[in-house]
Amino acid sequence: QVQLVESGGGLVQPGGSLRLSCAASGSIFSIAAMDWYRQAPGKQRDLVAAITRGGPITYADSVKGRFTISRDNAKNTVYLQMNSLKPEDTAVYYCYARGVITSAGAGNYWGQGTQVTVSS
């Protein structure tokens, strides 16, 4: 069974920074891509950033230049460094692992989410 555990959320003032982490555990051979999504109250869940195993990275326009995604393949962990945070970044942030290969086969998995609140 694959589990994704996120950490690093919290309350921060506008202009501040947070670093989110998401660690995948289980009998994992490889993970094709690891993404961060976010969902604000009353809104749909949107892609924030994505990184493939080989390195190609995608960012939502709203976070370009402020957020940085990275991953440690050896630890099956993805990070999201968030700088210059704005109140509109307030949301629950979810980790999503795509193309997870285990002894049981392949699948995609979501984390439980971590709350990020940007407020003075």
PyMOL commands that set and color helices and strands:
alter all, ss='L'
color gray80, all
select helices_A, chain A and resi 61-63+73-75+87-89
alter helices_A, ss='H'
color red, helices_A
select strands_A, chain A and resi 3-7+10-12+18-25+28-39+46-52+57-59+67-72+77-82+91-102+105-110+114-118
alter strands_A, ss='S'
color yellow, strands_A
deselect
rebuild
show_as cartoon
